[in-house]
Every structure is written in structure tokens, then in C-alpha cells.
Amino acid sequence: MGRLAACVAGASGVNISPMDASKDSGHQLWFTRRDGRVSGPHPGRLVSRYLLLGRLDIEDQISTDGEHWKCIAEHPHLVPEELLDTHSPEGRLRLLQARLREDERLRERRAQMPEGEDEVPLEARASQDRRRPEPAEILSFRQQRAELLERPARDRPPRPWVVWGVGGVLGVLLLAGLWVASSGRAPPPPPPDCLAPAAPGVNWSYCRMVGIDLRGADLSGAVLSNADLLAGRLEQVRLVGADLSYADLRQTRLTDSDLSEARLTGAILVEARLIRARLTGADLSYADLRGADLSGADLSGANLGRAVWVDGRICAAGSVGTCLEP
């Protein structure tokens, strides 16, 4: 309660807009401010993840429009439950376990989700490490795990349950394969592979591909959610049915590209070039199109609900094909 009271006191005198007071719909994007540095916008689940990993603190500030700010602690739906009780030994243990789980889950893609990307010069991004120092408990866990994996197999304690476990897993996989074959459903998509060549259906989610040149490529059905394609060359690219939700497409060139039925929910398209782009049936809800060039673009049937239009207006919910006044 002391941290929350200090947070509220620190935010006193700030005028809160009606947008800040509205209930989060689950698709709200948030700007964050830490030590005077603004980043975002981010989806709510990413803000919660940053809180859990310690990249943000509940005393840091948050805003939906970058002008009116509140402390994160005043938005309890964004605060992971593991942060609610850190004063007891049990609470600290739960928090450490949650951070370890999140760290293991994201260790392959941490570099693809940088914090504060808006303020970092393009030429400095390849060499800058934005990760915060990790707690000593996590570093100790990593060291012990590495030492265990490096031990020869003959030196490891015998584990008779391994054979049964492997057999059980293989049996489950076999049954799952038979079920998929019998039901006629397509197998699940492959895991993300940032080194995979451009091809239909490729999974590049969370991959960092700043300035990539993909001109003329066929990426139909590709998964590019949360990918960083800042200033990319994507002219005449086929992205029919592709998933580009929450992707960073700032200053990306998409001239004459086909994005029919593509999912661009929450995508950042600030100053993107979409000249003559085909966006029929695309989902651009909550996308940020400020300063984008849509000359000759086909938006027939495109969902523009709550998108930020090229002139900064917020499109009304239910806007289809054109940005309606709220």
C-alpha cells in the first residue's frame, strides 16, 4: 500500500482524460514512462510481462494517449498476481518461480522484444543490450542448469523413470497424430524460426528483422505477429492471410503489396508506405496509421475499428473501409 500511495501522490495534479478512466477492452494499447523515458504503445499482456520480469515497476506510469498518465498500480488488471504479495517468503518464492518460468519461455526470443524501441536510434540497435540485470537467484539457477547439462551421461544419477516417460510421450504423440489424421485437421504450425527463408506459412513471430529486404516474396499465410520489421523493404510482397498483429511496421515500404485478409490488429504502421496496397478484408483494428501513405490503397471491407488514422483521429468502432468519426 505504501508504494501505491507514493505512486498516487506522485501523479497528483495530473488531469486524467475520459479515455484513461474507461474500462480496458482487452485490446487497449499502452504507452509506458519510466525515468522520463516513453515507449510503446504495447498491448496489456506485454506490460504485465514486463512487470513480472522487472523491466517495469508498478510505480512507473502508463497512458493510452501519451499525454495523460497514471501509475501502473492504478490499473490492477495489468499487475500479475505474483506481485501482489512479495513481503512473505512464500510470496517471494512464487514470484521467483514465475520469473524463472517466464525467463525460460522467452529466452529464445528476448532479443526480439526490446523495450523503449521508439527512442533508440536505428544504427545503435544491433549492439545495444536492453535487458535489465537479473536477480542473483536466476543467475544461480542458470549456472546450476548449465553445469548439469555439461556433465557426461555416465556421471549423472540414474533416472529409471526416463524410459517410461519417453515411452508415454511417444504414445501421446502417436495418438495425437492419429486423431489429427482422422479428423482431417491440419497439423499445428511450426515453431518460430527467425533464420527460415521467406516462404508461404513461415513463422517469424517475435523475430527482429529491422530493414529486411523481402521485395517480391510470397509470404501468404505467414506468421509475423510481434515481429520487428522497422524500415523494411516489402514492395510487391504477397501477404494474403498473413498474421501481422502487433508487428512493428514503422516506415516499412509496402507499395503494391497484397495484404488481403491479413491480420494487422494493433500493428504499428506509422509513416508506412502503403501506396496501391491491397487491404481488402484486412483487420486493421487498433492499428496505428499515423502519417502512413495510403494513396491508391484498396481498403474495401477492411476493419478499421478503433484504429489511429493517418491524421491522428481514432476511428469509430465498426468502421469498415473508411475511418468514421467516433
KESE-126646 format. One line per 4 residues: number of its first residue (from 1); for each residue z, x, y of N, C-alpha, C. Coordinates in steps of 0.1 Angstrom, whole numbers. Layout:
N
NUM = Z:X:Y:Z:X:Y:Z:X:Y ~ ...
END
This chain:
326
1 = 0:8:-12:0:0:0:0:9:13 ~ 7:21:12:7:29:24:-7:34:28 ~ -15:37:18:-29:42:21:-37:30:27 ~ -35:18:21:-43:7:27:-38:4:41
5 = -25:5:44:-20:2:57:-26:12:67 ~ -26:25:63:-32:35:72:-46:33:74 ~ -53:28:63:-67:26:64:-70:15:74 ~ -62:4:73:-64:-8:82:-61:-4:96
9 = -50:4:98:-47:9:112:-58:18:118 ~ -64:26:109:-74:35:114:-87:27:118 ~ -88:15:113:-100:7:116:-98:-3:127 ~ -85:-3:132:-82:-13:143:-91:-11:155
13 = -94:-23:161:-102:-22:173:-117:-23:170 ~ -121:-23:157:-135:-23:153:-139:-38:152 ~ -150:-42:158:-154:-56:156:-162:-57:143 ~ -157:-67:135:-164:-69:122:-174:-80:123
17 = -186:-78:119:-196:-88:120:-195:-98:109 ~ -201:-110:111:-201:-120:100:-206:-115:87 ~ -216:-106:88:-222:-101:75:-211:-93:67 ~ -202:-85:74:-192:-78:67:-182:-87:60
21 = -180:-99:66:-170:-108:61:-175:-117:50 ~ -188:-117:48:-194:-125:37:-191:-120:24 ~ -192:-129:14:-189:-125:0:-200:-117:-6 ~ -197:-107:-13:-207:-98:-19:-215:-106:-30
25 = -228:-107:-29:-236:-114:-38:-238:-107:-51 ~ -235:-94:-52:-238:-86:-64:-250:-77:-61 ~ -258:-81:-51:-270:-73:-47:-268:-66:-34 ~ -256:-66:-28:-254:-61:-15:-255:-46:-15
29 = -261:-40:-5:-263:-26:-3:-253:-21:8 ~ -247:-10:6:-236:-5:14:-239:9:20 ~ -236:11:33:-236:24:39:-221:29:37 ~ -220:42:35:-206:48:34:-205:58:45
33 = -192:60:50:-190:70:61:-177:78:57 ~ -179:91:55:-168:100:51:-168:112:60 ~ -157:114:66:-156:125:76:-167:125:87 ~ -170:113:91:-180:111:101:-195:112:96
37 = -196:114:83:-210:115:78:-214:102:71 ~ -225:97:74:-230:84:69:-241:86:58 ~ -240:79:48:-250:80:37:-253:66:32 ~ -263:64:24:-267:51:19:-280:46:25
41 = -283:33:22:-274:24:15:-274:25:0 ~ -262:22:-6:-260:23:-20:-257:9:-26 ~ -261:6:-38:-256:-6:-45:-241:-5:-47 ~ -234:-16:-49:-220:-16:-50:-215:-9:-63
45 = -223:-9:-74:-218:-2:-86:-218:13:-84 ~ -227:18:-75:-227:32:-72:-215:36:-64 ~ -211:27:-54:-199:30:-46:-187:31:-55 ~ -186:21:-65:-175:21:-74:-175:34:-82
49 = -186:38:-87:-187:51:-95:-183:63:-87 ~ -187:63:-74:-183:75:-65:-168:75:-63 ~ -162:63:-62:-147:62:-61:-140:67:-73 ~ -145:63:-85:-139:68:-97:-140:83:-99
53 = -151:89:-95:-153:103:-97:-147:111:-85 ~ -142:104:-75:-135:111:-64:-145:116:-53 ~ -158:112:-54:-167:115:-43:-165:107:-30 ~ -158:95:-32:-154:87:-21:-139:83:-23
57 = -132:80:-12:-118:76:-13:-117:62:-7 ~ -107:55:-11:-106:41:-6:-103:41:9 ~ -99:52:15:-97:53:29:-110:56:37 ~ -121:59:30:-134:61:36:-139:47:40
61 = -149:47:49:-153:35:55:-167:31:49 ~ -169:18:50:-181:12:44:-187:1:53 ~ -200:-1:52:-206:-11:61:-219:-16:55 ~ -223:-28:58:-235:-34:53:-247:-32:63
65 = -244:-28:75:-254:-27:85:-254:-13:92 ~ -245:-5:89:-244:9:95:-238:8:109 ~ -233:-3:114:-227:-4:127:-213:-9:127 ~ -210:-19:118:-196:-24:118:-190:-19:105
69 = -178:-13:106:-172:-6:95:-159:-11:91 ~ -156:-11:78:-143:-14:72:-139:-3:62 ~ -127:-2:59:-123:7:48:-127:1:35 ~ -130:10:25:-134:5:12:-122:-3:6
73 = -110:1:9:-98:-6:3:-98:-21:7 ~ -105:-25:17:-106:-39:21:-116:-46:14 ~ -123:-40:5:-133:-46:-4:-128:-44:-19 ~ -118:-51:-23:-112:-47:-36:-121:-49:-48
77 = -132:-57:-47:-141:-58:-58:-149:-45:-60 ~ -149:-36:-51:-156:-23:-53:-147:-12:-59 ~ -134:-15:-59:-124:-5:-63:-122:-6:-78 ~ -125:4:-86:-123:4:-101:-108:2:-104
81 = -105:-6:-115:-91:-9:-118:-83:3:-121 ~ -90:14:-125:-83:26:-129:-76:33:-117 ~ -81:29:-104:-75:35:-92:-63:27:-87 ~ -60:15:-93:-50:6:-88:-36:11:-91
85 = -34:19:-101:-21:24:-105:-21:39:-109 ~ -20:47:-99:-21:62:-102:-7:68:-99 ~ 3:60:-97:16:66:-95:24:69:-108 ~ 21:61:-118:28:63:-131:20:73:-140
89 = 27:80:-149:20:88:-159:9:81:-166 ~ 12:69:-170:2:61:-178:-10:58:-169 ~ -8:55:-157:-19:52:-148:-28:64:-145 ~ -21:76:-143:-29:88:-141:-37:92:-153
93 = -31:90:-165:-38:92:-178:-51:84:-179 ~ -49:71:-176:-61:62:-176:-72:66:-167 ~ -68:70:-155:-78:75:-145:-85:87:-150 ~ -77:97:-156:-84:109:-161:-93:106:-172
97 = -89:97:-181:-98:93:-192:-111:86:-187 ~ -109:78:-177:-121:71:-172:-130:81:-165 ~ -125:91:-158:-133:101:-152:-140:110:-162 ~ -133:113:-173:-140:120:-184:-151:113:-190
101 = -149:100:-192:-160:92:-198:-172:91:-189 ~ -169:89:-176:-180:88:-166:-187:101:-165 ~ -179:112:-165:-185:126:-164:-194:129:-176 ~ -190:125:-188:-198:128:-200:-210:119:-199
105 = -209:107:-194:-221:98:-194:-231:102:-184 ~ -226:109:-173:-236:112:-162:-239:127:-162 ~ -234:135:-171:-236:150:-170:-251:153:-170 ~ -259:145:-177:-273:148:-178:-281:145:-165
109 = -275:136:-157:-283:131:-145:-275:132:-132 ~ -264:140:-132:-256:141:-120:-264:146:-108 ~ -273:156:-111:-281:162:-100:-291:152:-95 ~ -294:141:-102:-304:132:-98:-298:121:-89
113 = -285:121:-87:-279:111:-78:-271:118:-68 ~ -277:125:-58:-269:132:-48:-263:123:-38 ~ -252:127:-32:-245:119:-22:-250:124:-8 ~ -251:115:1:-255:119:15:-269:124:16
117 = -278:119:9:-292:124:9:-299:122:22 ~ -295:112:30:-301:109:42:-300:120:52 ~ -289:127:52:-286:137:62:-290:151:58 ~ -295:154:46:-298:167:41:-312:170:43
121 = -316:181:50:-330:185:52:-337:186:39 ~ -350:183:39:-358:183:26:-358:197:21 ~ -360:207:29:-362:221:24:-349:227:18 ~ -337:220:21:-324:226:17:-319:219:4
125 = -326:208:0:-321:200:-11:-321:207:-25 ~ -331:216:-27:-332:222:-40:-321:231:-43 ~ -315:237:-33:-305:247:-35:-291:243:-32 ~ -289:231:-26:-275:227:-22:-268:219:-33
129 = -256:223:-36:-248:216:-46:-238:206:-39 ~ -240:193:-42:-232:183:-35:-220:178:-43 ~ -218:184:-55:-207:179:-63:-193:184:-57 ~ -184:175:-57:-170:179:-53:-163:187:-64
133 = -153:195:-60:-146:203:-70:-139:194:-80 ~ -140:197:-93:-135:189:-104:-120:192:-106 ~ -112:182:-111:-98:184:-113:-97:195:-124 ~ -85:201:-125:-82:212:-135:-83:206:-149
137 = -78:193:-150:-78:187:-164:-92:186:-169 ~ -102:182:-161:-116:181:-166:-121:195:-169 ~ -119:205:-161:-124:218:-164:-118:223:-177 ~ -105:221:-179:-99:225:-192:-105:218:-204
141 = -108:205:-202:-114:197:-212:-128:203:-216 ~ -136:207:-205:-149:212:-208:-148:226:-215 ~ -138:234:-211:-137:247:-218:-133:246:-232 ~ -124:237:-236:-120:235:-250:-131:229:-258
145 = -139:220:-252:-150:214:-259:-161:225:-262 ~ -164:234:-252:-174:244:-254:-169:254:-265 ~ -156:258:-265:-151:267:-275:-152:261:-289 ~ -149:248:-290:-150:242:-303:-164:242:-308
149 = -174:239:-299:-188:238:-304:-194:252:-307 ~ -188:262:-301:-193:276:-304:-187:282:-317 ~ -177:276:-322:-171:281:-335:-181:280:-346 ~ -182:289:-355:-190:288:-367:-185:276:-375
153 = -194:270:-382:-191:258:-390:-180:261:-401 ~ -180:273:-407:-171:277:-417:-156:278:-411 ~ -155:280:-398:-142:282:-392:-136:269:-387 ~ -144:258:-387:-139:245:-383:-131:238:-394
157 = -121:231:-390:-113:224:-401:-122:214:-408 ~ -120:212:-421:-129:203:-429:-126:189:-424 ~ -137:181:-424:-137:167:-420:-144:159:-430 ~ -137:155:-441:-144:147:-452:-150:134:-447
161 = -145:129:-436:-150:116:-432:-163:117:-425 ~ -168:129:-423:-181:131:-416:-192:125:-424 ~ -192:128:-437:-203:123:-446:-203:108:-446 ~ -191:102:-448:-191:87:-448:-196:82:-434
165 = -191:89:-423:-195:84:-410:-211:84:-408 ~ -217:96:-412:-231:97:-411:-238:87:-419 ~ -233:85:-432:-240:75:-440:-239:61:-434 ~ -227:58:-428:-226:45:-422:-235:43:-410
169 = -236:54:-402:-245:53:-391:-260:51:-395 ~ -264:59:-405:-278:57:-410:-280:43:-416 ~ -270:38:-422:-271:24:-428:-273:14:-417 ~ -265:16:-406:-266:6:-395:-280:7:-388
173 = -284:20:-386:-298:22:-380:-309:16:-389 ~ -307:17:-402:-317:11:-411:-318:-4:-410 ~ -306:-10:-410:-305:-24:-408:-311:-29:-395 ~ -308:-21:-384:-313:-25:-371:-328:-24:-371
177 = -334:-13:-377:-348:-12:-378:-355:-23:-385 ~ -348:-27:-396:-354:-38:-404:-353:-51:-396 ~ -342:-53:-389:-341:-65:-380:-351:-66:-370 ~ -354:-54:-363:-364:-54:-352:-378:-57:-358
181 = -381:-51:-370:-394:-53:-376:-395:-68:-380 ~ -385:-74:-385:-386:-87:-390:-387:-97:-378 ~ -380:-94:-367:-380:-103:-355:-392:-102:-347 ~ -400:-91:-349:-412:-89:-341:-409:-84:-327
185 = -397:-79:-324:-394:-74:-311:-397:-60:-310 ~ -401:-56:-297:-404:-42:-295:-392:-33:-296 ~ -392:-21:-300:-381:-12:-301:-376:-9:-287 ~ -363:-5:-285:-358:-2:-272:-366:10:-265
189 = -366:10:-252:-373:21:-245:-367:35:-248 ~ -375:46:-247:-369:59:-249:-359:62:-238 ~ -350:72:-241:-340:76:-230:-348:83:-219 ~ -341:84:-207:-348:91:-196:-351:106:-200
193 = -363:110:-196:-368:123:-198:-375:128:-186 ~ -369:135:-177:-374:139:-164:-386:150:-166 ~ -387:156:-177:-398:165:-180:-410:159:-187 ~ -409:146:-190:-420:140:-197:-432:139:-188
197 = -444:140:-193:-456:139:-185:-458:125:-180 ~ -466:123:-170:-469:109:-164:-477:102:-175 ~ -472:90:-178:-479:81:-188:-473:67:-187 ~ -481:57:-192:-475:44:-191:-462:43:-199
201 = -452:36:-194:-440:34:-201:-430:46:-200 ~ -433:56:-193:-424:68:-193:-411:64:-186 ~ -400:70:-190:-387:67:-185:-383:79:-176 ~ -384:77:-163:-379:87:-153:-367:82:-145
205 = -359:73:-150:-348:67:-143:-339:78:-139 ~ -334:78:-126:-324:87:-120:-330:101:-119 ~ -343:103:-122:-349:117:-121:-351:120:-106 ~ -350:133:-102:-352:138:-89:-365:144:-88
209 = -375:138:-81:-389:142:-81:-394:142:-66 ~ -386:149:-57:-390:149:-43:-403:156:-41 ~ -412:149:-34:-426:155:-31:-435:156:-42 ~ -433:149:-53:-441:150:-65:-455:144:-62
213 = -465:150:-68:-479:146:-67:-484:139:-79 ~ -486:126:-79:-490:117:-90:-502:110:-87 ~ -510:115:-78:-522:107:-74:-531:104:-86 ~ -535:91:-87:-544:86:-97:-537:84:-111
217 = -524:86:-112:-518:85:-125:-516:70:-129 ~ -515:68:-142:-512:55:-148:-498:54:-152 ~ -489:47:-145:-475:46:-148:-472:31:-151 ~ -481:24:-156:-478:10:-159:-466:8:-168
221 = -457:-1:-164:-445:-3:-172:-435:8:-172 ~ -437:18:-164:-428:30:-163:-414:25:-158 ~ -404:33:-162:-390:30:-157:-386:41:-147 ~ -386:37:-134:-383:47:-124:-371:42:-115
225 = -362:35:-121:-350:29:-114:-342:41:-109 ~ -337:40:-96:-329:50:-90:-335:64:-90 ~ -348:65:-92:-354:78:-91:-356:82:-76 ~ -356:95:-74:-358:101:-61:-372:106:-59
229 = -381:98:-52:-395:101:-51:-398:103:-36 ~ -388:108:-28:-390:110:-14:-402:118:-11 ~ -411:113:-2:-423:120:3:-432:123:-8 ~ -433:115:-19:-442:117:-30:-456:113:-26
233 = -466:119:-34:-480:115:-32:-483:106:-44 ~ -484:93:-42:-486:83:-52:-498:75:-48 ~ -508:80:-42:-520:73:-38:-528:69:-51 ~ -533:56:-51:-541:51:-62:-534:52:-76
237 = -521:51:-76:-513:51:-88:-512:37:-94 ~ -513:36:-107:-512:22:-113:-497:21:-117 ~ -490:12:-111:-476:9:-114:-473:-6:-117 ~ -483:-11:-124:-482:-26:-128:-470:-28:-137
241 = -461:-37:-133:-449:-40:-141:-439:-29:-142 ~ -440:-19:-133:-430:-7:-134:-417:-12:-128 ~ -406:-5:-132:-393:-8:-126:-389:4:-116 ~ -390:0:-104:-387:10:-93:-374:5:-85
245 = -365:-3:-92:-354:-8:-85:-345:3:-80 ~ -340:2:-67:-332:12:-61:-337:26:-60 ~ -350:28:-62:-357:41:-61:-358:45:-46 ~ -357:58:-44:-359:64:-30:-373:67:-28
249 = -380:58:-20:-394:60:-18:-397:62:-3 ~ -387:68:4:-389:71:18:-401:80:20 ~ -410:77:30:-421:85:34:-431:87:22 ~ -430:79:11:-439:81:0:-452:74:3
253 = -463:81:-1:-477:76:1:-481:68:-11 ~ -483:55:-9:-487:46:-20:-500:39:-16 ~ -508:45:-8:-521:39:-4:-530:36:-16 ~ -535:23:-16:-544:19:-27:-538:18:-41
257 = -524:19:-41:-518:18:-54:-516:3:-59 ~ -515:1:-72:-513:-12:-77:-499:-14:-82 ~ -491:-22:-75:-477:-24:-79:-475:-39:-82 ~ -485:-45:-88:-484:-59:-92:-473:-61:-102
261 = -465:-71:-100:-454:-75:-108:-443:-64:-110 ~ -444:-54:-101:-434:-43:-102:-420:-48:-96 ~ -410:-42:-101:-396:-45:-97:-392:-34:-87 ~ -390:-39:-74:-386:-30:-63:-373:-34:-57
265 = -365:-41:-64:-352:-46:-59:-344:-35:-53 ~ -340:-36:-41:-332:-26:-34:-338:-12:-32 ~ -352:-11:-34:-358:2:-32:-359:5:-17 ~ -358:18:-14:-358:23:-1:-372:28:3
269 = -379:20:11:-393:22:14:-395:25:29 ~ -385:31:35:-385:34:49:-397:44:52 ~ -406:40:61:-417:48:65:-427:51:54 ~ -426:43:43:-436:45:32:-450:40:37
273 = -460:46:31:-474:41:34:-479:33:23 ~ -480:20:25:-485:10:15:-498:4:19 ~ -506:12:25:-519:7:30:-528:2:19 ~ -532:-10:19:-541:-16:9:-534:-16:-5
277 = -521:-15:-5:-514:-15:-18:-514:-30:-23 ~ -515:-31:-36:-514:-44:-43:-500:-47:-48 ~ -494:-57:-41:-480:-60:-44:-478:-75:-49 ~ -489:-80:-55:-488:-94:-59:-478:-96:-70
281 = -469:-106:-67:-459:-109:-77:-447:-99:-78 ~ -447:-89:-69:-437:-78:-70:-424:-84:-65 ~ -413:-78:-69:-399:-82:-65:-394:-72:-55 ~ -395:-75:-42:-390:-67:-31:-377:-72:-25
285 = -370:-80:-32:-357:-85:-27:-348:-73:-24 ~ -341:-74:-12:-331:-64:-8:-338:-50:-6 ~ -351:-49:-6:-357:-36:-3:-357:-33:12 ~ -357:-20:15:-357:-16:29:-371:-11:33
289 = -378:-19:41:-392:-16:45:-393:-12:60 ~ -382:-7:66:-382:-4:80:-393:7:82 ~ -402:5:92:-412:15:96:-423:16:85 ~ -423:9:75:-434:10:64:-447:5:70
293 = -458:11:65:-472:7:69:-477:-2:58 ~ -479:-15:61:-484:-24:51:-498:-29:55 ~ -505:-21:62:-519:-25:66:-527:-28:54 ~ -532:-41:54:-541:-44:43:-535:-46:30
297 = -521:-46:29:-514:-48:16:-515:-62:12 ~ -516:-65:-1:-516:-78:-7:-502:-82:-12 ~ -495:-91:-5:-482:-95:-8:-481:-109:-14 ~ -492:-113:-19:-493:-127:-25:-482:-128:-36
301 = -473:-138:-34:-463:-141:-45:-452:-131:-45 ~ -452:-122:-36:-441:-111:-36:-428:-117:-31 ~ -417:-114:-38:-404:-119:-34:-398:-110:-24 ~ -396:-115:-11:-391:-107:0:-377:-112:4
305 = -370:-119:-5:-357:-125:-1:-347:-114:2 ~ -341:-115:14:-331:-105:19:-336:-91:21 ~ -349:-89:21:-354:-76:24:-353:-72:38 ~ -352:-59:41:-352:-55:55:-367:-52:59
309 = -372:-60:68:-386:-60:72:-390:-48:80 ~ -403:-45:82:-407:-33:89:-401:-32:103 ~ -398:-43:110:-392:-43:123:-377:-44:123 ~ -371:-43:111:-356:-43:111:-350:-57:108
313 = -359:-68:108:-354:-81:106:-350:-82:91 ~ -339:-91:88:-336:-94:75:-343:-107:71 ~ -351:-106:61:-359:-118:56:-350:-128:50 ~ -353:-141:53:-345:-152:47:-346:-152:32
317 = -335:-157:26:-336:-159:11:-347:-169:8 ~ -355:-166:-2:-366:-175:-6:-379:-171:1 ~ -379:-160:9:-392:-155:15:-401:-151:4 ~ -413:-156:3:-423:-152:-7:-436:-150:1
321 = -442:-138:-1:-454:-134:5:-454:-130:20 ~ -443:-135:27:-442:-131:41:-427:-132:44 ~ -423:-125:54:-409:-124:58:-405:-136:67 ~ -397:-145:62:-394:-157:70:-381:-154:78
325 = -380:-161:90:-368:-159:98:-356:-166:90 ~ -344:-159:90:-333:-165:84:-327:-177:91
END
